[in-house]
C-alpha cells in the first residue's frame, strides 16, 4: 500500500513538472490547440457537402471521428516527451533520486491528459460554431468525453514505451505516424464503413478507433434515428469493446514501459 501511495505522490510531482513546461513554453500549447481547429474546419467545409453520412449532417458525423483522431495524436506527446527527457539526460537525474521508478511514466501520461482536455474543449467549441450539437443528456455527453480521455490515456502508454525505445523525439514522431495514420484513417472516423472495400472494411470494423468513434457518436446523439449498427459485435457494443481494448493496452504496455524505463540509459 505504501509503495502505491509513493507512486501517486511521486507521479503528482512529475505531473506538476510537466505542466509547468506548458507555461514556460506556451508556443507548444498554441500549436496543440490550433491543430484540432484546422481539422474540424478543413474536413467540415471541404468534405461536408461531398460525403453522404447516411441521414445525418456530415459535420455531426465528422465530430466523433475528429475527437478520436485528435486524442490519439495527442498521445504522441507522451512518447516525444519521454524521448526528449532521455536525450537530455533528465531521466538519469530522476533515476538517481529516491523516487518510484514508475512515477515518471505515470506523471508523464497524466500530464498529457491536460493537453487532450484542452484540445477537446477547443474542438467542441469549434464544432458548435459549424453546426455540431450534442443531442443526448449531459451525463451521456460527459461519458463520451470520459471515454475519449480514457482511450487516449491507454494509448499514451504505447507512445511512452516507444519513446523509451527510440533515440530522439523526431523518431517518435515518424514511428507514431506509421502507426496512427492507418488506425485513424482505415476506420469510420471520416467516412461511413459502407464506403470501404472488403478487406479494409473488415479491418475498420474491428479497429478500436472505429469503436471509440461509434461509441461517442451514440453518446452524443450524432447518429440517424433509424440507424442500424453493422452486423459485427465490435460496433454493436462499441463502449464495451473500447473498454476491453483499454484494459488490454494497459495490461500489456504499462509493465512493458516500466520495465523499459528501468533498463533505459541516457542517450
Order of alpha helices (4+ residues) and beta strands (2+ residues): alpha-alpha-alpha-alpha-alpha-alpha-alpha-alpha-alpha-alpha-alpha-alpha
